[in-house]
Amino acid sequence: DRLLQAQEHRHANAAGAALFLGVPDGVGACLYRRRRRELDRQVPDAIQSLANSLKAGASLVQAIGEVATGGPAPIRDEFRMILEEYHLGAPLDRALDDARRRLGNRNLDLAFAVLLVGRESGGNLPQVLERTAAAVRELWRLEEEVRTKTAEGRLSAKILGAMPVVILLLYGLIDP
């Protein structure tokens, strides 16, 4: 009888440890994915805001400041970091490049590349940014469409992947 209780406690302790160790990572990963997704969603509007500020006669630093103060989080926070790095003495090119590497967001990569090339070569930067915003917005729409159409298959794959573990746990509970 004591041996059976000890085995049950061992199973409960193992399950508790797995839950305790796995939940924080899962929650952190979920929050990270949510923030990245929200950032992705906000990129076209931030690019459009930069274009509008430049059209109104603002400098590029002032346009970045507009997004840093008036944009929604998390894009506001990222542009604020770019501005802070610039105000601490880093060249704007380096501040943008640091943000690009830190974020790893391909849409922001594109926007920052447009900004850097536009600064060096001249031309109608607001118009190029508007076209970039439209292209990024269309990419986002297509990605959402793909994500929506594949949601059922992804859920099925998760369920099928979890089934062996669930069956083993149930088997252990039924016949220790």
Wavefront OBJ file of the C-alpha trace (Angstrom):
o trace
v 0.000 0.000 0.000
v 2.833 2.413 0.879
v 4.665 1.488 -2.315
v 1.574 2.377 -4.350
v 1.260 5.729 -2.554
v 4.946 6.457 -3.135
v 4.538 5.764 -6.864
v 1.476 8.029 -7.009
v 3.392 10.800 -5.236
v 6.297 10.364 -7.651
v 3.934 10.667 -10.626
v 2.256 13.724 -9.092
v 5.624 15.323 -8.317
v 6.871 14.673 -11.846
v 3.699 16.145 -13.341
v 3.906 19.143 -10.999
v 7.554 19.759 -11.860
v 6.842 19.518 -15.587
v 3.965 21.975 -15.198
v 6.020 24.340 -13.017
v 8.960 24.324 -15.396
v 6.963 24.426 -18.635
v 4.296 27.034 -17.903
v 6.557 30.107 -17.538
v 8.338 29.299 -20.805
v 5.020 28.759 -22.559
v 3.568 32.006 -21.231
v 6.732 33.926 -22.124
v 6.771 32.468 -25.627
v 3.086 33.298 -26.081
v 3.617 36.910 -24.963
v 6.670 37.218 -27.212
v 4.724 35.923 -30.243
v 1.817 38.252 -29.460
v 4.134 41.282 -29.236
v 5.891 40.395 -32.510
v 2.535 39.904 -34.218
v 1.262 43.246 -32.934
v 4.481 44.927 -34.067
v 4.078 43.354 -37.517
v 0.525 44.657 -37.714
v 1.632 48.208 -36.844
v 4.520 48.503 -39.316
v 2.475 49.752 -42.325
v 0.858 52.510 -40.260
v 4.243 53.550 -38.845
v 5.705 53.742 -42.367
v 2.698 55.796 -43.502
v 3.115 58.075 -40.496
v 6.779 58.623 -41.426
v 5.735 59.480 -44.985
v 3.072 61.924 -43.790
v 5.504 63.672 -41.430
v 8.105 63.976 -44.190
v 5.455 65.368 -46.562
v 4.573 67.977 -43.941
v 8.192 69.150 -43.958
v 9.581 67.344 -40.916
v 13.095 65.949 -40.912
v 13.581 62.204 -40.707
v 14.500 62.434 -37.002
v 11.357 64.496 -36.347
v 9.259 61.963 -38.281
v 10.708 59.134 -36.172
v 9.910 61.248 -33.105
v 6.286 61.504 -34.241
v 5.969 57.717 -34.329
v 7.867 57.464 -31.020
v 5.373 59.754 -29.295
v 2.127 59.236 -31.175
v 2.201 55.598 -32.259
v 0.683 52.674 -30.413
v 2.781 50.264 -28.354
v 4.925 48.257 -29.197
v 5.987 50.162 -32.354
v 6.132 53.380 -30.315
v 8.568 51.772 -27.873
v 10.849 50.567 -30.648
v 10.938 53.963 -32.363
v 11.540 55.573 -28.965
v 14.628 53.370 -28.549
v 15.866 54.425 -32.002
v 15.412 58.067 -31.034
v 17.103 57.605 -27.651
v 20.090 55.926 -29.287
v 20.301 58.806 -31.774
v 20.102 61.421 -29.006
v 22.869 59.617 -27.130
v 25.175 60.308 -30.071
v 24.798 57.352 -32.407
v 24.401 58.175 -36.106
v 20.840 57.636 -37.311
v 22.022 54.957 -39.736
v 23.499 52.946 -36.871
v 20.434 53.439 -34.655
v 18.201 52.126 -37.454
v 20.559 49.225 -38.135
v 20.656 48.307 -34.420
v 16.851 48.315 -34.324
v 16.730 46.197 -37.461
v 19.051 43.591 -35.935
v 17.299 43.689 -32.554
v 13.809 43.234 -33.960
v 14.424 40.825 -36.823
v 11.243 42.006 -38.527
v 11.418 41.743 -42.318
v 8.851 44.503 -42.853
v 10.814 46.931 -40.689
v 13.974 45.759 -42.457
v 12.383 46.848 -45.721
v 11.233 50.184 -44.297
v 14.626 50.961 -42.775
v 16.378 50.015 -46.018
v 14.089 52.422 -47.873
v 14.868 55.156 -45.334
v 18.617 54.651 -45.566
v 18.705 54.458 -49.359
v 16.347 57.410 -49.647
v 18.525 59.504 -47.347
v 21.638 58.750 -49.367
v 20.227 58.980 -52.869
v 17.593 61.664 -52.419
v 14.394 61.509 -54.393
v 10.816 61.566 -53.231
v 11.165 59.669 -49.949
v 7.555 60.234 -48.781
v 6.198 58.736 -52.005
v 8.540 55.736 -51.750
v 7.505 55.230 -48.120
v 3.821 55.362 -49.081
v 4.378 52.669 -51.706
v 6.332 50.618 -49.168
v 3.509 50.963 -46.631
v 0.982 49.790 -49.231
v 3.162 46.793 -50.149
v 3.693 45.827 -46.500
v -0.035 46.200 -45.819
v -0.798 43.846 -48.721
v 1.803 41.335 -47.481
v 0.199 41.437 -44.029
v -3.259 40.834 -45.538
v -1.993 37.841 -47.518
v -0.192 36.377 -44.498
v -3.371 36.694 -42.430
v -5.340 34.978 -45.157
v -2.874 32.078 -45.238
v -2.852 31.900 -41.426
v -6.653 31.771 -41.359
v -6.895 29.095 -44.037
v -4.301 26.870 -42.362
v -5.586 27.256 -38.774
v -7.570 24.009 -38.771
v -4.614 21.971 -40.055
v -2.269 23.482 -37.467
v -4.713 22.685 -34.656
v -5.075 19.106 -35.882
v -1.299 18.712 -35.941
v -1.026 19.984 -32.351
v -3.735 17.602 -31.165
v -2.173 14.629 -32.931
v 1.238 15.540 -31.544
v -0.115 15.706 -27.974
v -2.117 12.476 -28.179
v 0.719 10.034 -27.329
v 1.612 12.001 -24.203
v -2.024 12.248 -23.118
v -2.597 8.533 -23.706
v 0.529 7.644 -21.709
v -0.566 9.888 -18.843
v -4.045 8.385 -18.843
v -2.612 4.900 -18.972
v -0.365 5.710 -16.009
v -3.336 7.007 -14.030
v -5.545 4.010 -14.840
v -2.923 1.290 -14.375
v -0.015 2.528 -12.220
l 1 2 3 4 5 6 7 8 9 10 11 12 13 14 15 16 17 18 19 20 21 22 23 24 25 26 27 28 29 30 31 32 33 34 35 36 37 38 39 40 41 42 43 44 45 46 47 48 49 50 51 52 53 54 55 56 57 58 59 60 61 62 63 64 65 66 67 68 69 70 71 72 73 74 75 76 77 78 79 80 81 82 83 84 85 86 87 88 89 90 91 92 93 94 95 96 97 98 99 100 101 102 103 104 105 106 107 108 109 110 111 112 113 114 115 116 117 118 119 120 121 122 123 124 125 126 127 128 129 130 131 132 133 134 135 136 137 138 139 140 141 142 143 144 145 146 147 148 149 150 151 152 153 154 155 156 157 158 159 160 161 162 163 164 165 166 167 168 169 170 171 172 173 174 175 176
